Amino acid sequence: MTVRHIRGKAPGAVAQAGPTATPEDVSAELSPRLRTLGAQPATVQNAQGYQHTLREICQQPSTWLGTARQMVRLEPELTAFLERAGIAAPSGAIVLTGSGSSLYAAASVAPALQKALRVPVHVASAGELLMHPETALPPTRPCVILSFGRSGNSPESTGLVDLLLAGEPDCRHVALTCCASGGLATRYREDPRVLTLLLDERTCDRSLVMTSSFTNMVVAAHAIGFRRDPDAYLAWTDRLAQAVGIVLSSHADALADVVQRGIPSAVFLGSGCRYAGAREASLKLTEMSDGRVLAFAE
């Protein structure tokens, strides 16, 4: 197994508590209300529960660009691993898996990867694969299992890889994680059947909810589909970063005005890959409102 650490973080390093959000470190351009929140003392940010959340939301455009550049540098190794695994149109299959938000991240990427790679791409929860591998796994072999996991410490994360390494010799594994000390990042260092992609420690969210970890795993996974055209991948990521930068600088205050009126419920709509994004958005609103807002996806 090969572990690659974006920004050269040392293997096994333990992520420390992140800094307090400030206007300078979250974004060069923020709306007035976001800048006011970021200017509050650490004690206020902590008391109001957004000490890490604001920074992790607003850092996303810049972290996406860093993730994309690092994935481009990893392209030769990733391509070689997939080729050794036998994944080349029309042969082989890919399974994307995770739990909770990580599963929604996987589902957000699946349609694009299937179109780009021209091999079947399936999505299944880690729990389903653990309990019913004989029916949850596709019959196609060879097969690559791409596991998404922010911390990589959930019992099902390493449990699934362990199970399939022992029982499915024709499967190979790619682990995408944000935590250098997590099980996915450390457990398989010596196993050539596993390639671990470790993202920048800034993407390992410290707040209650996953925000930048979710989006950075999505950006990183899209590199698999773009691996033959890195310039297009970098341009795609740059467009995403610019679009969200506009939201943070020009539209965040309008969104705040809406929610501060008091909303008892919200429905997020999406089709195809966007349905997974809608499910993640509804989960985030439920978590961030401590259940006060009833949110769901259709």
URQUIVEN-V480877 format. One record per helix or strand of 2 or more residues. SS is the DSSP state (h for helix, s for strand). FROM is the first residue (numbers start at 1). TO is the last residue. If there is no record, write none. Layout:
ss->[SS SS]
from->[FROM FROM]
to->[TO TO]
This chain:
ss->[s h h h h h h s h s h h s h s h s h h h s h s]
from->[2 6 23 32 42 53 60 93 101 120 126 133 143 155 171 183 194 201 212 230 265 273 294]
to->[5 8 26 38 47 58 84 98 117 125 131 136 149 167 177 186 198 203 225 260 268 288 297]
